[in-house]
């Protein structure tokens, strides 16, 4: 019986250690996903667009998406590790910001209106240029 208790104790300790390593690994990965200087440039550029920008966290990702309306992941570089055109990155960031601002999930008519309004406001503020083409194969998407 003592051997069984010892084995259970060791298993619990190993499991707890594994969970701790996993949590630390997640934190380290998130930290390094925030270190690209382009993220700060994008965030600073978007700040005049809406007050919520200052409270958002921006991360580099393999694709662009928003989590819990608090974290925005942006695909910054193409397959050659070159930054996408800055105007294109702003277009994507405005798209993700529009998800944050919308109380609905997905690409609903309400979201589309918010996104449209944000693009117009960004253009009026001199942040975004609608005359530049949108990259059709952005981040591997067609």
C-alpha positions in Angstrom: 0.0 0.0 0.0 2.9 2.4 0.8 4.4 1.7 -2.7 1.0 2.6 -4.3 0.8 5.9 -2.3 4.4 6.7 -3.3 3.7 6.1 -7.0 0.5 8.2 -6.9 2.5 11.0 -5.2 5.2 10.8 -7.8 2.6 10.8 -10.6 0.9 13.9 -9.1 4.3 15.7 -8.8 5.3 14.9 -12.4 1.8 16.0 -13.6 2.0 19.3 -11.7 5.6 19.9 -13.0 4.4 19.2 -16.6 1.5 21.7 -16.2 3.9 24.3 -14.8 6.3 23.8 -17.8 3.4 24.1 -20.2 2.1 27.3 -18.6 5.6 28.9 -18.7 6.1 27.8 -22.3 2.8 29.5 -23.3 3.8 32.7 -21.5 7.2 32.7 -23.2 5.7 32.1 -26.6 3.2 35.0 -26.1 6.0 37.3 -25.0 8.0 36.6 -28.1 5.0 37.0 -30.3 4.8 40.6 -29.1 8.4 41.6 -29.7 8.2 42.5 -33.5 8.6 46.3 -33.7 6.0 46.4 -36.5 3.3 45.5 -34.0 4.0 48.7 -32.0 4.0 50.8 -35.2 0.7 49.3 -36.3 -0.8 49.9 -32.8 0.5 53.5 -32.6 -0.8 54.2 -36.2 -4.3 52.8 -35.3 -4.6 54.6 -31.9 -6.4 57.7 -33.4 -9.0 55.4 -34.9 -10.6 54.2 -31.7 -10.0 54.4 -27.9 -10.1 50.6 -27.6 -6.8 50.3 -29.4 -4.8 51.3 -26.4 -6.2 48.4 -24.4 -5.5 45.8 -27.0 -2.6 43.4 -27.1 -1.0 42.8 -30.5 0.8 39.6 -31.4 2.5 38.2 -34.4 0.8 35.1 -35.8 0.7 32.7 -38.7 -2.7 34.1 -39.6 -4.7 37.1 -38.5 -7.5 36.8 -35.9 -8.9 38.2 -32.7 -9.3 36.4 -29.4 -11.9 37.5 -26.8 -11.9 41.0 -28.3 -8.7 41.7 -26.3 -5.9 40.1 -28.3 -5.2 40.7 -32.0 -2.9 38.3 -33.9 -1.5 39.6 -37.2 0.3 37.8 -39.9 3.0 40.3 -40.7 5.3 38.6 -43.2 5.0 36.7 -46.4 6.5 33.3 -47.3 9.9 35.0 -47.9 9.8 36.5 -44.4 9.3 40.0 -45.9 6.8 42.3 -44.3 3.6 42.8 -46.2 2.9 46.3 -47.5 2.2 48.5 -44.5 -1.1 49.7 -46.0 -2.2 46.0 -46.3 -1.2 45.4 -42.7 -3.3 48.3 -41.6 -6.2 47.0 -43.6 -6.0 43.7 -41.8 -5.5 45.4 -38.4 -8.6 47.6 -39.0 -10.5 44.4 -39.9 -9.5 42.8 -36.6 -10.2 46.0 -34.7 -13.7 46.0 -36.2 -14.2 42.6 -34.8 -13.3 44.0 -31.4 -15.7 46.8 -31.7 -18.6 44.6 -32.9 -20.8 42.9 -30.3 -21.6 40.2 -32.8 -19.4 37.2 -33.9 -18.4 36.7 -37.4 -18.8 38.7 -40.6 -22.3 39.9 -40.0 -23.9 42.9 -41.6 -23.3 44.9 -38.4 -19.6 43.9 -38.5 -19.3 44.8 -42.2 -20.8 48.3 -41.5 -18.3 48.8 -38.6 -15.4 47.7 -40.8 -16.6 49.9 -43.7 -16.9 52.9 -41.3 -13.5 52.3 -39.8 -11.9 52.1 -43.3 -13.5 55.5 -44.2 -12.4 57.0 -40.9 -8.9 55.7 -41.3 -8.7 57.2 -44.7 -10.0 60.5 -43.5 -7.4 60.5 -40.8 -4.6 59.8 -43.3 -3.9 56.3 -41.8 -5.1 54.1 -44.7 -5.1 54.5 -48.5 -8.1 52.8 -50.2 -6.5 53.3 -53.6 -3.8 50.8 -52.9 -4.7 47.2 -53.9 -5.6 44.6 -51.4 -3.2 41.6 -51.6 -5.3 38.6 -52.6 -3.0 35.9 -51.4 -2.3 37.5 -48.0 -0.8 35.1 -45.5 -1.5 32.1 -47.8 -5.3 32.9 -48.3 -6.7 33.4 -51.7 
